[in-house]
Amino acid sequence: MSDKYIVKELDSVVIRFAGDSGDGMQLTGTQFTNTTAVFGNDISTMPDFPSEIRAPAGTLAGVSGFQVNIGSTDILTPGDEPLVLVAMNPAALKASIKDLQSGGIIIANTDAFTASNLKKAEYESNPLTDHSLDGYELHGIPLTTMNREALKDIKGLSGKDKDRCQNFFALGMTFWLFDRELDTSTEWLQVKFAKKPILAEANIKAMQTGYFFGETTEAFRHRYRVRKATLESGTYRKITGNEATAIGLVTAAEKMGKTLFYGTYPITPATDILHNLAKLRHFGVRTYQAEDEIAAMGSVVGAAFGGAFAVTGTSGPGIALKSEAMNLGLMLELPMVIVDVQRGGPSTGLPTKVEQSDLLQVMYGRNGDSPMPIIAPTTPSDCFNAAIEAARMAIRATTPVIILSDGFLGNSSEPWLLPDPDSIPPIPVTHATEPNGEDGTFLPYKRDENGARPWAVPGTKGLEHRLGGLDKSPETGNVSYVPEDHAQMTAERLGKIAKLVDIIPDQEVYGEEDGDLLVISWGGTYGAVRSAVRDEIEKGRSVSHAHIRYLNPFPANLEEVMNKYKKIMVSELNNGQLAFILRGTYGIEVESYGKVEGQPFKISEIAEHIEEALK
Amino acid sequence: MSIKNIPLKLTAKSLRSDQTVRWCPGCGDYAILSQVQRVMPKLGLPKEDFVVISGIGCSSRFPYYMDTYGIHSIHGRAPTLATGLAISNPDLSVWVITGDGDALSIGGNHFIHTIRRNIDLNIILFNNRVYGLTKGQYSPTSRQGHRSKSSPMGSIEQPINPIALALAANATFIARTLDSHTKHMGGVFEEAAKHKGTSLVEVYQKCIIFNANEWGDLQDSHKRDDHIIYLEDGQPMVFGKNMDKGIRMNAQYELEVVELGDEFTEADLLVHNVKSKALALMLSSMEWPNFPAALGVIHSREAQTYTEGLELQIADAQARKGVGNLQSLYADADTWEI
């Protein structure tokens, strides 16, 4: 290395790539992440894209960002404040600058800072020259010009095609800045453009030129090194929550010895589960894109009746439409799984932003007493485990089970240690094959010790029976309006869900088992809350963390755990939904710290509230 | 369909469940139930392979009266459940029981999309042109001007034509029959059940309480033959008790009823062709009393079912990639060793 710059060792660093939604920022961020993951860093990523497919170029509404946190230590979140911001135009700079840490590095494409683009980004003067960025390390680089120059000898590509390589020019520069090899992205480009090698050539050339620009220019004062993380040994890949959900569902189906039926309707941010599963026909996966959310749920109930492992995926507005058919599934007492990848609400809300505000909806948002188990995965890769556990619960209690994921988990990624599929225990499924009543009759609602009813699949001789949404007599399942029957069936439906507590692990606590403050969280906020509590414990504060993964039923020891702290603070991305349930369930005092800005918690925000609560 | 141990005697009687049938006395539903029970034993399948799925409405009580597998589901959604079942379990004979409100109002979307996908199931649409279970409001098939509790001054809305709707959705089998004409009904059900893909049978059904006169002379076994044309593929469209009337297309491309005699002979009449979608659309528009009601198979053609297409894709994917393997699925990304 030359002595033109100083090499800085960092435990972790946060980088954000931001540009127009047509600039390929998601791709750039993903490529950077892949390389750094293959190098051996721990990672956590978060895309932030507009819901418009292509908002007008250059506007704030059209900014697409991708943030990645890379580290040699345990990385739990995509990071609060980026150290490095790559801004492809004024709008990208404006949308991201508020998050950049003070003294942070800005790499801006000066060619895009035209009068017209500045106006679109609502800048009154050029921030690159008006000294408003004096507190940062600003690198104004004419990316477009330099990229064109680099590619001028490549024949057979239009100027427009060449300009579309400039994200790889920026990527190359970033690789230099973090001392990363170009191999992984080079190989990726060669495979991606195998049929159009000229595009591979152009992008590779752009990336290399960007890298060498870093090497030869004297603009950068520092180069950064983040050592390999000490992760458990094994084979890793990068995985998003939606990928992990899809793979988990396929695994669960195999472990049940069943085909997977996935009936769904496209909705942000759940659609990628469908995309991932649709590619898996060779697993016998039957994906079905229904005409609407209601039909999707109906198809799942029908497939479950037919003996398939039946699953749907959606988001809050879809849950609203599915509720009636979900309740039918509950009434028919058939196993099935409903994945809710939450987004900002109410109504259409914020489709591409994160919120945890469907908890009360999935818990209580159906007519009648309608209990459904709820599992909330904690990290992207944990969605894999949640899918398998949901299947296990669905079979055990012959019930619909809800996986409460969110847009952050769904789209964010982290390294995943590949499990050995043989080490995952089977999910035993028993189908009724013989009559279970007197005189050879079949009693479809005669329960086992777990409260489950027999799952008799059409085609099974002698077990013909009728199910329906009307309430029933116990055991026979015949339509009944007898008051005692309704009371008993309601209690039985409730009881079998409550009994799932037998297979739910006890609530664990991070930190001391008693003390001044217990921070409670659930779902995708795990990383931010855990990081904040970890930092506060290091500062000597009496604070512990309980991240609840099972929201219905709660772990058996939860009340006992909570009673050991003087104060309880529930941190969630809503206005206190879990806090409300905890108060109602246990009659205890809890403080609620909610955030509804469509953005994940920052570690610093949680830390501030911990400090506040401890005062 | 797989051949299983077919019981020697699957009979209409053995398809009756132990539940008391509770439709109003004189309701057309009784005859439909009885015909379905008569037809099923003719299909060569064991009892356990039949599944009857309904939505909500008077007709939707149907599954409770059948000793088969069945689901009494929620309003309008029966085709969605039947679809999930048929996709995941293609060997079953799946029957959807629905009414004009269930299928064409609250469930209109599912009705067209199920047909469009050609899911292998039979839809029996009980069309009585009124809401019975909720006690007599007008339905989406009620005639304009129909007076009911919710339209005391007459319905303002135009009715929907279920057969034209099914044609728009590229239906592969459409037939129509009449509840009081049990023999005809049985024959149509049998043809529908044998068709591969979605079969739609519209049954003109009498609601004796709220819309008893809807079908007028069609319900009178002495007069009905003057108001019904029994469609036969390849046959000229002759009808009437004395077979002295026919249907022809005039110079304005419209259907008209003609008397056979000096002016018109059989040679002037339309010949039924079940494969013609255009003809089916014209026939669907014939409305009693201005025209005879077209009963029988209106449209029928062969096409791949949804599940056949899906199974071909699965077989193709497995031939190309091999049967899925979890280990390689997990590793199907950029991986690295630590």
Interface residues (C-beta under 8 A of the other chain):
Chain A: N34 A37 V38 F39 G40 T184 W188 K228 L231 E232 S233 G234 T235 Y236 R237 K238 I239 I247 V250 T251 E254 T259 F261 G263 L280 R281 H282 F283 G284 V285 R286 Y288 A290 E291 D292 I294 A295 A296 M297 G298 S299 V300 V301 G302 A303 A304 F305 G306 G307 A308 A310 E324 A325 L328 L332 L418 P419 D420 P421 V457 P458 G459 T460 K461 G462 L463 E464 H465 R466 L467 G468 G469 L470 N478 V479
Chain B: K4 N5 S17 Q19 P46 K47 E48 D49 V51 I53 P63 Y64 M66 D67 T68 Y69 G70 I71 H72 S73 I74 R77 P79 T80 L81 A82 T83 G84 L85 A86 I87 S88 N89 D91 L92 N109 H110 H113 L310 Q313 I314 D316 A317 Q318 R320 K321 G322 V323 G324 L326 Q327 L329 Y330 A331 A333 D334 T335 W336 E337 I338
